[in-house]
Amino acid sequence: MYMVPLNNEELSLIFDEKAQLILNYYIAKNLFAEPDPLNHQSEVSFRAPNEHAEQWIAQAIGGKRIGAGSYPIDVLNSDETFGCDIAILTAKTLASGELSSGTSGEKSIGQQFSDEAWSGERSLDELFRDEKVYEIAESSNDIFFKKFNSIKIDYPTIEKVFYFFLLIHSQKNRVYLFGLDIGINSKEEIGSPVRVGKSGTAMKNVVLDNFIDSRYGEVKTYKSKKRMEIRLRTKNLVDGGFCLTFDTRKNRKLLNLRDYDKDQLLDLYDNQSFELRKNI
């Protein structure tokens, strides 16, 4: 497998007590900036832009942000022995608010709009039309491996590459931090990729093999997006102890701020900031 989940102990070696304190600090700041609900508590929930999450983790591990756009990694640690790509995703939940066994939102792990990058002589659309599942998987494998293996050219001291995911579970006021150790030294076998789609209908995507254990997620190549995406099985990862958990509780009472004068708004500011200090 290219991607192997980090257990709680392995995550804690990277995100030590100080790192977790820093992440709690940023989560508290983010909660403070959250707008107050006006009509219903469901109007707001914990959210953060991906660029902020990159800076949170850079600060937490004492690293630095690098690259931009499609570069394979977002952050390097201080001695440049590991790099990481970072994403914020939303967990899939049941009506009860508990985690579903389904997959999370998606993270792109490789995209190429050039037909030559996918297959050389034939376009990706043609490969899908002719249901060339193995060829699609082979091209996907090549693109992914080339993308991550190239990091060692730019940063020859790198020994490890990780994905770090912050999974938001709003209904339970939690954020889970997951890590995947990405194998970049050798290309995986194609294995047994799977066509997705009902019989008699056009093939829309292919599930790739040997990327991640199916208990913990799935990787697909999509015809329309011309890219590979990973989705995580949040419940299985949480139940298996492959995460660190952070609290996003906040008193989200309904407020109509037009009823407040300046002094009252300042008092509200002080009270909310003091309350969220407890989360750090």
C-alpha positions as CSV (number, residue, x, y, z in Angstrom):
1,M,0.0,0.0,0.0
2,Y,1.2,3.5,-0.7
3,M,-0.7,4.9,2.3
4,V,-0.5,3.5,5.8
5,P,-2.5,5.1,8.7
6,L,-0.5,6.4,11.7
7,N,-1.7,5.2,15.0
8,N,-2.2,7.4,18.1
9,E,1.4,6.8,19.4
10,E,3.0,7.5,16.0
11,L,1.0,10.7,15.6
12,S,2.0,11.8,19.1
13,L,5.7,11.4,18.2
14,I,5.1,14.0,15.4
15,F,2.5,16.1,17.3
16,D,4.0,16.1,20.8
17,E,2.4,17.8,23.8
18,K,3.5,21.3,22.7
19,A,2.3,20.7,19.1
20,Q,-1.1,19.7,20.4
21,L,-1.2,22.7,22.6
22,I,-0.5,24.9,19.6
23,L,-3.3,23.2,17.6
24,N,-5.7,23.7,20.5
25,Y,-4.7,27.4,20.5
26,Y,-5.5,27.8,16.8
27,I,-8.7,25.9,17.1
28,A,-9.8,28.3,20.0
29,K,-8.9,31.3,17.9
30,N,-10.9,29.9,15.0
31,L,-13.9,29.3,17.2
32,F,-13.7,32.8,18.5
33,A,-13.9,34.2,15.0
34,E,-16.9,32.0,14.2
35,P,-20.0,34.2,13.6
36,D,-22.8,34.1,16.2
37,P,-26.0,32.3,15.1
38,L,-29.0,34.5,14.6
39,N,-32.0,32.3,14.0
40,H,-30.8,28.7,14.6
41,Q,-27.6,27.1,16.0
42,S,-27.1,25.1,12.9
43,E,-26.4,28.3,11.0
44,V,-22.7,28.0,12.0
45,S,-20.3,25.2,12.6
46,F,-16.5,24.8,12.8
47,R,-14.8,25.6,9.5
48,A,-11.3,26.7,8.5
49,P,-9.6,27.3,5.2
50,N,-7.0,24.9,4.1
51,E,-4.3,27.6,4.0
52,H,-4.8,28.2,7.7
53,A,-4.6,24.5,8.5
54,E,-1.2,24.4,6.7
55,Q,0.0,27.3,8.9
56,W,-1.4,25.6,12.1
57,I,0.6,22.5,11.4
58,A,3.8,24.4,10.4
59,Q,3.6,26.2,13.7
60,A,2.8,23.1,15.6
61,I,5.8,21.1,14.3
62,G,8.2,24.0,14.0
63,G,8.3,23.7,10.3
64,K,7.7,25.9,7.3
65,R,5.2,26.2,4.5
66,I,6.5,25.6,1.0
67,G,5.1,25.1,-2.5
68,A,1.8,26.3,-3.8
69,G,-1.0,25.0,-5.9
70,S,-0.2,21.5,-7.2
71,Y,3.2,21.0,-5.4
72,P,3.0,17.6,-3.6
73,I,3.7,18.9,-0.1
74,D,2.7,21.9,1.9
75,V,5.0,21.9,4.9
76,L,8.5,20.8,5.7
77,N,9.7,20.0,9.2
78,S,12.7,22.0,10.6
79,D,15.5,19.7,9.5
80,E,13.8,18.8,6.2
81,T,13.6,15.1,7.0
82,F,9.9,14.9,6.3
83,G,7.3,16.8,4.4
84,C,3.5,16.7,4.6
85,D,0.4,17.5,2.5
86,I,-2.5,18.9,4.5
87,A,-6.2,18.9,4.0
88,I,-9.4,19.8,6.0
89,L,-12.3,17.5,5.2
90,T,-15.8,16.9,6.6
91,A,-16.8,13.6,8.1
92,K,-19.9,11.8,6.9
93,T,-22.4,11.3,9.7
94,L,-25.8,9.6,10.4
95,A,-29.0,11.5,11.3
96,S,-28.1,10.9,15.0
97,G,-24.8,12.8,14.5
98,E,-22.7,9.7,15.0
99,L,-20.0,8.9,12.4
100,S,-21.2,7.0,9.4
101,S,-19.3,4.1,8.0
102,G,-19.2,5.9,4.6
103,T,-16.4,8.0,3.3
104,S,-15.5,11.6,4.0
105,G,-15.2,14.5,1.6
106,E,-12.5,14.2,-1.0
107,K,-8.9,15.3,-1.3
108,S,-7.2,15.5,-4.7
109,I,-4.0,13.5,-4.8
110,G,-3.1,13.9,-8.5
111,Q,-4.5,15.7,-11.5
112,Q,-3.4,15.9,-15.1
113,F,-5.3,17.6,-17.9
114,S,-2.8,16.6,-20.5
115,D,-3.9,13.4,-22.4
116,E,-0.2,12.6,-22.9
117,A,0.3,12.4,-19.1
118,W,-2.4,9.8,-18.8
119,S,-1.9,7.5,-21.7
120,G,0.4,8.8,-24.3
121,E,-1.4,8.0,-27.5
122,R,-5.0,7.8,-26.3
123,S,-6.9,10.4,-24.2
124,L,-8.3,9.6,-20.8
125,D,-11.8,10.0,-22.2
126,E,-11.1,7.3,-24.8
127,L,-9.7,5.0,-22.1
128,F,-12.9,5.4,-20.1
129,R,-15.1,5.0,-23.2
130,D,-13.4,1.7,-24.0
131,E,-13.4,0.7,-20.3
132,K,-9.6,0.2,-20.2
133,V,-9.6,-0.2,-16.4
134,Y,-6.1,-1.6,-16.1
135,E,-4.6,1.1,-18.3
136,I,-6.3,3.8,-16.4
137,A,-5.0,2.4,-13.1
138,E,-1.5,2.0,-14.6
139,S,-1.5,5.7,-15.7
140,S,-2.8,6.8,-12.3
141,N,-0.1,4.8,-10.5
142,D,2.6,6.4,-12.7
143,I,1.3,9.9,-12.1
144,F,1.0,9.5,-8.4
145,F,4.5,7.9,-8.0
146,K,6.2,10.4,-10.2
147,K,4.6,13.3,-8.3
148,F,5.7,12.2,-4.8
149,N,9.0,10.6,-5.8
150,S,10.1,14.0,-7.4
151,I,10.1,15.6,-4.0
152,K,13.4,13.9,-3.2
153,I,15.0,15.8,-6.1
154,D,14.1,19.2,-4.6
155,Y,14.7,18.1,-1.0
156,P,17.2,15.2,-1.0
157,T,17.3,15.0,2.8
158,I,13.6,14.0,3.0
159,E,13.1,10.5,4.5
160,K,9.3,10.5,5.0
161,V,6.2,12.1,3.4
162,F,2.8,12.2,5.1
163,Y,-0.7,13.2,4.5
164,F,-2.3,15.0,7.5
165,F,-6.1,15.4,7.5
166,L,-8.2,17.4,9.9
167,L,-11.6,15.8,9.8
168,I,-14.4,18.0,11.1
169,H,-17.2,16.2,13.0
170,S,-19.5,19.2,13.7
171,Q,-22.4,17.3,15.3
172,K,-20.1,16.1,18.1
173,N,-17.9,19.2,18.3
174,R,-14.8,17.4,17.4
175,V,-11.9,17.6,14.9
176,Y,-9.9,14.5,14.3
177,L,-6.3,14.6,13.1
178,F,-5.3,11.6,10.9
179,G,-1.9,10.9,9.3
180,L,-1.0,8.6,6.4
181,D,2.6,7.5,5.8
182,I,3.1,7.7,2.1
183,G,5.6,5.3,0.5
184,I,7.6,7.2,-2.0
185,N,10.6,4.9,-2.6
186,S,9.1,2.2,-4.7
187,K,6.1,2.0,-7.0
188,E,3.3,-0.3,-5.9
189,E,1.8,-3.0,-8.2
190,I,-1.4,-2.1,-10.1
191,G,-3.3,-4.9,-8.3
192,S,-7.0,-5.3,-9.0
193,P,-8.6,-1.9,-10.0
194,V,-12.4,-1.9,-10.1
195,R,-14.8,-0.4,-12.6
196,V,-17.5,1.8,-10.9
197,G,-20.9,2.1,-12.5
198,K,-24.0,0.1,-13.2
199,S,-23.8,-2.4,-16.0
200,G,-24.9,-0.9,-19.3
201,T,-24.0,2.6,-18.3
202,A,-20.8,4.6,-19.0
203,M,-17.9,4.1,-16.7
204,K,-17.3,7.3,-14.6
205,N,-14.5,6.3,-12.3
206,V,-12.1,3.5,-11.3
207,V,-11.3,2.4,-7.8
208,L,-7.5,2.0,-7.5
209,D,-5.9,-0.9,-5.7
210,N,-2.8,-0.8,-3.5
211,F,-3.2,2.8,-2.5
212,I,-4.9,2.5,0.9
213,D,-6.5,-0.4,2.9
214,S,-10.2,-0.4,2.0
215,R,-11.1,-0.4,5.7
216,Y,-9.7,3.1,6.0
217,G,-10.4,4.8,2.7
218,E,-10.5,4.6,-1.1
219,V,-8.8,6.2,-4.0
220,K,-10.5,6.7,-7.3
221,T,-9.6,8.1,-10.7
222,Y,-12.4,10.3,-12.1
223,K,-13.0,10.8,-15.8
224,S,-14.7,14.2,-15.6
225,K,-12.2,15.7,-13.2
226,K,-9.1,14.0,-14.8
227,R,-7.8,13.4,-11.3
228,M,-7.3,11.0,-8.4
229,E,-9.1,11.6,-5.1
230,I,-8.8,10.0,-1.7
231,R,-11.7,9.7,0.7
232,L,-11.3,8.4,4.3
233,R,-13.5,6.1,6.3
234,T,-13.5,8.3,9.3
235,K,-15.4,5.9,11.7
236,N,-13.0,3.0,11.1
237,L,-10.0,5.2,11.6
238,V,-11.4,6.7,14.8
239,D,-12.5,3.3,16.2
240,G,-9.1,1.8,15.3
241,G,-7.3,4.5,17.3
242,F,-5.7,6.2,14.3
243,C,-6.3,9.8,15.3
244,L,-5.8,12.6,17.8
245,T,-9.0,14.3,18.8
246,F,-9.6,18.0,19.4
247,D,-12.6,19.7,21.1
248,T,-14.5,22.4,19.2
249,R,-17.3,23.0,21.7
250,K,-18.6,26.5,22.0
251,N,-21.6,28.2,23.5
252,R,-23.4,28.9,20.3
253,K,-26.5,30.7,21.7
254,L,-28.6,32.8,19.4
255,L,-27.7,36.5,19.3
256,N,-29.1,39.4,17.4
257,L,-26.1,41.8,17.5
258,R,-28.2,44.7,16.3
259,D,-29.6,44.8,19.9
260,Y,-26.2,45.4,21.3
261,D,-24.5,48.8,21.8
262,K,-20.8,49.2,21.6
263,D,-20.1,48.6,25.3
264,Q,-22.2,45.4,25.2
265,L,-20.4,44.2,22.1
266,L,-17.0,44.8,23.9
267,D,-18.3,42.9,26.9
268,L,-19.5,40.0,24.7
269,Y,-16.0,40.0,23.0
270,D,-14.3,39.7,26.4
271,N,-16.7,37.0,27.7
272,Q,-16.4,34.9,24.6
273,S,-12.6,35.1,24.4
274,F,-12.3,34.3,28.1
275,E,-14.7,31.3,27.7
276,L,-12.6,29.9,24.8
277,R,-9.4,30.1,26.7
278,K,-10.6,26.9,28.4
279,N,-10.2,25.0,25.1
280,I,-6.4,25.7,25.1
